């Protein structure tokens, strides 16, 4: 049986600041349950990875900011967060607005915005500040399983018992695709949402990189030895 939020604080020692508590409630009320549980798991995995690497909260990273970046990272998949940008940016903007309404300082808002906007940006988020990198790592563990071998033995089972997956990866993908089908502006052809949308449209509907450079109007042609699509 999934934990209530109250028991989750006791079982996993979630951050207890007033802002963290409000953010957790905000995400729970805004997001589909399967997305909300993913957001909490992402934080728990991020914190476990920090422990594995010997990183200490308060010294090496701000634990509250990691929590906020994880718990709010998929607000773009909520009804109120579904705007006309790719979901990562919509979610970052909504999170920033929420944090400002709660009186958060702009430095904290910037860190959380970056953590959310970059959470699907492999190779970029990991090079940013520790809060952004940890949020990205925790989210990646929960979706793709990368790094799960670094978690303490039995920890993932305990987390999944408390916050059931309910086929998270496919459920989340379905939400992203539905948003993009309703508003193609949310899925640029080179973006992560665009990659997902391409598989749900007739072949050739969404341009790929070669289509884009072919239509650029500069007259560029393949050069000797260049890689061309088959």
C-alpha positions as CSV (number, residue, x, y, z in Angstrom):
1,X,0.0,0.0,0.0
2,X,1.3,3.4,-0.9
3,X,2.3,5.8,1.9
4,X,0.4,8.9,2.8
5,X,2.4,12.1,2.6
6,X,2.5,12.2,6.4
7,X,3.9,8.7,6.7
8,X,6.3,9.4,3.9
9,X,8.0,12.1,5.9
10,X,8.6,9.6,8.7
11,X,9.6,6.7,6.6
12,X,12.0,8.5,4.3
13,X,12.8,11.7,6.2
14,X,11.8,14.1,3.5
15,X,12.8,17.8,3.9
16,X,10.5,19.4,6.4
17,X,10.9,23.1,5.6
18,X,7.7,25.0,5.1
19,X,8.6,25.6,1.4
20,X,9.3,21.9,0.8
21,X,6.1,20.9,2.4
22,X,4.1,23.3,0.3
23,X,5.8,22.2,-2.8
24,X,5.0,18.6,-2.1
25,X,1.4,19.4,-1.6
26,X,1.3,21.6,-4.7
27,X,2.7,18.8,-6.9
28,X,0.4,16.2,-5.4
29,X,-2.7,18.3,-6.1
30,X,-1.5,19.4,-9.6
31,X,-0.2,16.2,-11.1
32,X,-1.6,12.8,-12.0
33,X,-0.8,10.4,-9.2
34,X,1.6,8.3,-11.3
35,X,3.6,11.4,-12.2
36,X,3.6,12.7,-8.6
37,X,4.9,9.4,-7.2
38,X,7.7,9.5,-9.9
39,X,8.7,13.0,-8.7
40,X,9.0,11.8,-5.1
41,X,11.0,8.7,-6.1
42,X,13.3,10.8,-8.1
43,X,14.3,12.8,-5.0
44,X,14.8,9.7,-3.0
45,X,17.1,8.2,-5.6
46,X,18.9,11.5,-6.0
47,X,19.6,11.6,-2.3
48,X,20.8,8.0,-2.3
49,X,23.2,8.7,-5.2
50,X,24.5,11.7,-3.3
51,X,25.2,9.4,-0.3
52,X,26.9,6.9,-2.6
53,X,29.2,9.7,-3.9
54,X,30.0,10.9,-0.4
55,X,28.2,14.2,-0.9
56,X,26.8,15.9,2.2
57,X,23.7,18.0,2.3
58,X,24.5,21.5,3.5
59,X,28.1,21.2,2.5
60,X,28.1,19.9,-1.0
61,X,24.6,20.7,-2.1
62,X,21.4,22.3,-0.9
63,X,19.0,19.4,-0.1
64,X,15.9,21.6,-0.3
65,X,16.7,22.7,-3.8
66,X,17.3,19.1,-4.9
67,X,13.9,18.3,-3.4
68,X,12.2,21.2,-5.1
69,X,13.8,20.4,-8.5
70,X,12.7,16.8,-8.3
71,X,9.2,17.2,-6.8
72,X,8.3,20.0,-9.2
73,X,10.1,18.7,-12.3
74,X,7.1,17.4,-14.1
75,X,4.6,20.2,-13.5
76,X,4.6,20.6,-17.3
77,X,2.6,17.3,-17.5
78,X,-0.1,18.7,-15.3
79,X,-3.3,20.3,-16.7
80,X,-2.4,23.7,-15.3
81,X,1.2,23.4,-16.5
82,X,0.3,22.5,-20.1
83,X,1.2,25.6,-22.1
84,X,2.6,26.1,-25.5
85,X,6.2,25.3,-24.9
86,X,8.0,21.9,-24.5
87,X,6.8,20.4,-21.3
88,X,10.1,20.8,-19.5
89,X,10.0,24.6,-20.0
90,X,6.3,24.9,-19.2
91,X,7.0,23.0,-16.0
92,X,10.0,25.2,-15.1
93,X,8.0,28.4,-15.7
94,X,5.1,27.2,-13.5
95,X,7.5,26.0,-10.7
96,X,9.3,29.4,-10.8
97,X,5.9,31.2,-10.5
98,X,5.0,29.0,-7.6
99,X,8.3,29.5,-5.8
100,X,8.1,33.3,-6.2
101,X,4.6,33.3,-4.8
102,X,6.0,31.5,-1.8
103,X,8.7,34.1,-1.3
104,X,11.7,32.1,-2.5
105,X,14.7,34.2,-3.5
106,X,15.7,34.5,-7.1
107,X,18.9,32.5,-6.8
108,X,16.9,29.5,-5.6
109,X,14.3,30.0,-8.3
110,X,17.0,30.0,-10.9
111,X,18.5,26.7,-9.7
112,X,15.1,25.0,-9.7
113,X,14.2,26.4,-13.1
114,X,17.4,25.0,-14.5
115,X,16.9,21.7,-12.9
116,X,13.5,21.3,-14.4
117,X,14.1,22.8,-17.8
118,X,17.2,20.6,-18.3
119,X,16.0,17.4,-16.7
120,X,15.8,15.6,-20.1
121,X,19.1,17.2,-21.4
122,X,21.6,14.4,-21.2
123,X,25.2,15.6,-21.1
124,X,24.2,19.1,-20.0
125,X,22.3,18.8,-16.7
126,X,25.1,16.7,-15.3
127,X,27.6,19.5,-15.9
128,X,25.6,22.1,-14.1
129,X,25.5,22.8,-10.3
130,X,25.2,19.9,-7.9
131,X,21.5,20.4,-7.3
132,X,20.8,20.3,-11.0
133,X,23.0,17.3,-11.6
134,X,21.6,15.4,-8.7
135,X,18.0,16.0,-9.7
136,X,18.8,14.8,-13.2
137,X,20.5,11.7,-11.9
138,X,17.6,10.8,-9.6
139,X,15.1,11.3,-12.4
140,X,17.1,9.3,-14.8
141,X,17.4,6.4,-12.3
142,X,13.6,6.3,-11.9
143,X,12.8,6.5,-15.6
144,X,15.6,4.6,-17.4
145,X,17.2,2.7,-14.5
146,X,20.7,4.2,-15.2
147,X,22.7,4.2,-12.0
148,X,20.3,1.9,-10.1
149,X,23.2,-0.4,-9.3
150,X,24.6,2.4,-7.1
151,X,21.6,2.4,-4.8
152,X,21.7,0.6,-1.4
153,X,20.6,-3.0,-1.6
154,X,16.8,-3.2,-1.2
155,X,16.3,0.6,-1.3
156,X,14.6,0.7,-4.7
157,X,12.2,-2.1,-3.6
158,X,11.3,-0.1,-0.4
159,X,10.7,3.1,-2.5
160,X,8.6,1.3,-5.0
161,X,6.5,-0.3,-2.3
162,X,5.8,3.1,-0.8
163,X,5.4,4.9,-4.2
164,X,4.2,2.3,-6.8
165,X,5.4,2.8,-10.4
166,X,2.2,2.0,-12.2
167,X,4.1,1.6,-15.4
168,X,5.5,5.1,-15.0
169,X,7.7,5.3,-18.1
170,X,4.9,4.4,-20.5
171,X,2.3,6.4,-18.6
172,X,4.5,9.5,-18.7
173,X,5.3,9.0,-22.4
174,X,1.6,8.9,-23.1
175,X,1.0,12.2,-21.4
176,X,3.9,13.9,-23.4
177,X,2.6,12.5,-26.7
178,X,-1.0,13.5,-26.0
179,X,0.1,17.0,-25.2
180,X,2.2,17.2,-28.4
181,X,-0.6,15.7,-30.6
182,X,-2.9,18.5,-29.3
183,X,-0.2,21.2,-29.8
184,X,2.7,20.3,-32.1
185,X,4.5,23.5,-31.0
186,X,5.3,21.6,-27.8
187,X,7.4,19.1,-29.7
188,X,10.0,20.7,-31.9
189,X,11.5,18.1,-34.2
190,X,14.9,18.1,-32.4
191,X,13.5,18.0,-28.9
192,X,12.8,15.0,-26.6
193,X,9.0,15.5,-27.0
194,X,9.6,15.7,-30.8
195,X,11.4,12.4,-30.7
196,X,8.4,10.7,-29.0
197,X,5.9,12.4,-31.2
198,X,7.6,11.2,-34.4
199,X,6.7,7.6,-33.7
200,X,3.0,8.5,-33.5
201,X,2.8,10.3,-36.8
202,X,2.9,9.1,-40.4
203,X,6.5,8.7,-41.7
204,X,7.9,12.0,-42.9
205,X,5.3,14.1,-41.1
206,X,7.7,15.5,-38.5
207,X,11.0,16.7,-40.2
208,X,14.3,15.2,-39.0
209,X,17.7,16.9,-39.0
210,X,18.4,16.2,-42.6
211,X,15.0,17.6,-43.6
212,X,15.7,20.8,-41.7
213,X,19.2,21.4,-43.2
214,X,17.8,20.5,-46.6
215,X,15.1,23.2,-46.2
216,X,17.4,25.9,-44.8
217,X,17.7,27.6,-48.2
218,X,21.5,28.0,-48.1
219,X,22.1,25.4,-50.9
220,X,24.3,23.2,-48.7
221,X,25.1,19.8,-50.3
222,X,26.6,16.7,-48.7
223,X,30.4,16.7,-48.9
224,X,32.7,13.9,-49.7
225,X,32.8,11.4,-46.8
226,X,29.9,12.9,-45.0
227,X,27.3,10.7,-43.3
228,X,24.0,10.7,-45.2
229,X,20.7,9.1,-44.3
230,X,20.1,5.7,-45.8
